């Protein structure tokens, strides 16, 4: 079968499966799909009655995500859509149904069709559901002009080569969409803790990253992100170690227990310090994410980052004044009394007196002991 495909057909099918990890590539894929079927545009709808966080409504270039959102919010009649979807669901998966058949009236009487005609000229549509699961709301539509109506039957026939692949790609996408939805909130919390984190597949493709990780990669200071969304390490001897570590900790599906995490020190380009990467297992042993995903979490830690200790907990616990808490924070982050005085624009003697009171209240005898106490009381939180 594969040998009978044209080069364009083969490339489109490869592109369809590439969307599993790169959801933003759907627009280009749908553009090519519409072009090869001989129509102007195409849209997808992915939904799930079990996992409401799974939502995807990409469209080809003429029907941007923003336009589709506007279409669903102001350009349609909800009751009409529900009635049309109920009608389409009566037919086998991947059966094309025209808009007029689904709505039971002329296209000009359909609110959504009039909206599309006014804003894009694509007044006519055919739609099909993509699977037989009653809890999956996956569908596809082709959009075309009045002049293209005569080509629709041929377009529907040509599409049948690609629809099974689109349906399978959406099915496999589900665990990744759940991962993105569920981890994004956690990742934003880790931003506050100044910890970078990547969620990667067993082959190293980054599917989720937080702002701290992006900051570390985009500065190209020993770490960077490739065009195909893989973490690159500038030290060549460490790149292979990283890839091996990701593969090893991801391979827990065949073992009864999780392997230990891997630690990797990656030199920075800017100075003599290093990033610390901790690579830990992240595999869906309970089945919540789906049977397709195996991967790892990669923590990116900068041991040399400054200003990482918040003194808020010390202030509350030991009754520190605002000035003493400020001195506490600066001492905990490695500054000397002279540097603190210069930063605050005050005298050395004033800072020395505040530090003496700080030591007395907290019961410590040295700056090193103060740092240990501050880290015990406070996680390294960014006050934002």
N, C-alpha and C positions, 0 to 999 in steps of 0.2 A: 504493500500500500504506500509506504513511504517513498519508494522509487517512482511512483506515479505523480507525486506532487511536483508542482512547478516551484522554482526557487522562491517566488513571491509568496506562495502558499506556505511553504516551509518556514520562511522567515516570520510570517504572521503568527503561525502556531507557536514558534519559539517565543515570540514577543508576548503572546497571551500568557504563557506560563511564567514569564519574567515578572508579570504584574503581581505574582504571589508575594514577593518580597519588596517590590517597588510599585506600590499602589498608585503613585503619581504618574506612572507611565500609561495608565488606562486611556488617557486622552489621545495619545499618539496611536495606540493600538486600535481604538475605535475609529479613528480617522482612516487608518489603512483598511480596516474591516469594511467600512462603508464604501470606500473607493473600490475595493475589489468586488463588492457586491453590486456596484453601479448605482448607489443612492448617495444622498447628500450628507447624511449624518446618522449617528446611532447613539443610543443611551443604554445604560445598565441600571438595574435596581437590585441591590442585595439587602435583604432584611431577614430577621430571625425572631420567631415568637418566643423562643427559649432564652436567647441572649439579646436583650434590647440594645446593648452597646454595639452590636454588629449592624452597622449601617453604611452603605456605600451607594452613591448615586453619580457615577462619573458619566461624562458625555464627550463626544468628539468636539473638535475645535469650535464648530459653529454653535454648540450648545454647552457652554462652560458650566462649571459647578455652580457659579454664582447665578447664572441664568436659570439653571434647573431648580435651584432653591427658590428663586423668584416665581418660577412657573408653578411650583407646588404650593407656595404661600398665597399668591394673588391671582394666578392665571387659570386656576382650575376649580371645578365644582367637586367637592369631596364625595358627595353621594354618587355622582356620575362615575368617578374612579372606582369606588367600591363595587358598583354594579358591573362595570366593565371587567374588573379583575375576577369577579365571581363567574362571569361568563367564560373568560379565557381559561379558568381553572377546570372547566368541564372537559377540555380537550387534552390529549396526550402531550407530554413535555415536548418542546421544540416544534409545536404546531403553530404556524403563523396565522394570526387573526387580524383582519383589517379593523381600523378604528370604527368605520361605519357599521360593521357587523357586531363588534363588541358593544357599542353604545346603542345600536338599534335605531339610528337616525342618520341623516345627511351630515357630512363633516362640518358644515357651516352652523349646525345647531349644537355642536359640542364646544363648550366653553374653552377647554384647553386647546383645541384645534384652532379656534379663532385667535387665541392669544399667540400661538406659534406662527400663524399666518401673518399676523400684524407685525411681529417682531423679527421673524426670520424668513418668512416666505415658505416655511416647511409645514404646510397645513395638513399633510396626510401622513399617516403612520400605519405600520403593522407591528404587532407585538406578539411575544411568545413567552411562556414561562419556561424555565430552563431545567427544572428537575421535578420529580414526583413526590418529594417530601412535603407533607402537609404543614410542617412548621417552618419551612424555608420559603421566603418570599422573594425568590430570585427571578428576574425577568429581563428581557431585552426588547428594544424597539428599534426599528429603522424609520427614519424620517426622510420625507422626499417632497418634492414640489409637484404641482399639478402636471407639469410637463413630463415628469419621471414616472407617472402612474403606469404607463404602458410597459415599463421595465420591471415592475414590481414582482411579477411571478418568477422571472428569471433571477432576480435578486434573492428571493426567498429560497430558490433552489440552490444557488451558489452558496448561500450562508450555511447550508446543512453540513458542509465540510468542517466548519469552524465552531458551530454551536456546541457540540459535545466537549470540545476543548475549553471553551469559555465556561461552561457549566462546571467542569472539573476544576478549573483554576479558581472559581469562586468557592467551591467546596473546600479546597485546600487552604484558601485564604482565611477561612473562619478562625482557626486557632491563632493566626498571627494578628488578626483584628482584635480578638479578645485580649491577647497579650498587650497590644498597644493601649487599649482602653484601660485595662486593669493596672498596668505598670506606670502609666503616665502620671497619675496622682502621686504614687510613691516616689517617682523620680523627681518631681518638683520639690518634695520634702527633702530629698537628699541634696538638692541644690542648696538649700539653707544650711546643710551640714558641710558644705564645701567638699562633697564627694562626687566625683564623676562616675557615671555608670552606663554601660552599654549592655543591651540584650542582643546576643548574637546567635546565629544558627551554628550547627556543628561544623559547618564549612567556613565560619567566620564572617558571614554577611551580617551587618548591623541592621537590626529591624527597629530598635528603639534606642534613643539616647537622650540624656538630660542636658541641660544648659552647661553644666560644669564640664561634662565630657566633651561637648562641642567646642567649648572654649579651649580645652587642652589640645584638641586635634586641629582646630583652625589656625592656631598660632604656628603650626609646623615646627614646633620646638622638640623634635624627637619623635612626635606622634603626629599622624595626619590621617585623613580619610580619603580613600581612593574613589574614583568615579563610580566603581561598582559597589560602593559602600562597604568597604572592608578596612579595618584598622591597619595602617601601615606603620612600621617601626623603622626609623632611619638606620639604626645599627643593624647591618645585614645579618650578623650571626644570631641576632635575637628574633628576627622575623620568623624563622623556622621553629624556634622554641615556642613562640607564642601560638603559632598554628597547631603545633603538636599538642600543646596544653589545652587549647580549646577543644580539639578533637577528643582528647583523653577524658576530660571531665564531662563532655557531652555524651560519652558512650556508657551511660548507666542503664540503658534499657535492657542490656543483656547481663547485668550483674545485680546481685541482691542488695547491695548497699552503695551509697554514693562514694566515689573516690574522694581523696582529700583535694582541697583547693590547691592551685598552683600560684606561686609568687614569682614575679619577674621584675627586676630593676632595669629600667630603660633610661640610659643617659640622655640628658637634655643637650641641645645644641648650644644654648645660650651661656651655660656655665658648667661647673663641675658637679652639679647635683643631678639627681635622677628622679624620674617618676617611679612609683611603685604600683604595679599592676597585680591585682588579685583576681584570679580566674576561678569561679566557683560553679558547681553544677546547677543547671536550671532545666530540669526535665520533668515532664508532666506524668509522673508515676500514677497519679490518681485519676487521670483521664478527663480532667476538667477542660484542659486546653485542646485536647484532641489527639488522635493517634499519629499525627504527622510531625509534631514538633519535638526536636531534640536540640538543645543548645546550652548556652552558658551565660552567666552574668560576669561582666568584666568591670571591676572597680578600679578607677583611676585616682590615685592619691598622690598629692604633692606634699611630701614631708617637710619641705622648706617654706611652704606658704606662710605668709605673715598674717597677723591680725586674725587668728582663727579662734581665739578663746574669748567667749563672752563672760564678763564679770557680773552679770545680772544675778546669778545664783549665789555667788560669793557675797554680793551686796545684801541680799535678803537674809542669808544664813547668818552672817556675822555683823549685821547692822552697820555696814560701811557707809560713810558719807559719799556724796557724789564725787568729790575730789579723790577720796581714798579708793573708790571703785575704779576711777579712771587710771590711777597709778597702778592698781592691781592688774587691770587689763594690759597696760603697757609693759609692766614687768613680766607678766605671764607670756607675753609675745616676744621676750628677749631683749627689750630695750634697757639701756642703763639709765641711772638717775639723771645724768647729764643730758642724755638724748631726750628723756621725758621732759625735762625743764625747757629744753630748746623747742620741742614740739609744742608745748603748752604756752610758751612765752612767759615763763615765770622763773623765779630764782631757784638755784640748786638747793639752797637751804630750805625753801618752802617744800619742795618735792621730798627732800630727805626727811623732814618732820612728818609729812603725810605717810611716807613709807614706814617710818618707825611706828606710827600709830596703827598702820595696816598690819604690820607683823605682830604687834601686841594683840590686836583683836582676833587675828586668825590663828595665833599660837604657833607660827612658823619662825624659823631662825635664819633662813637663807632664801635667795631668789629661786634656787632650784626646788626647794621644798614648797615654796609658794606656787610654782608652776604645777608640781604634782598635785597639790591640793586643789588648784583651780580646775585641772583636768578631771579630777575625781568628782567635783561638784558640777561642772559644766561640760557637756559635749561641745566640740568646736562648731558653734552655731554662728552663722552670718546674721547680724541684726537686720540686714536688708534695708 
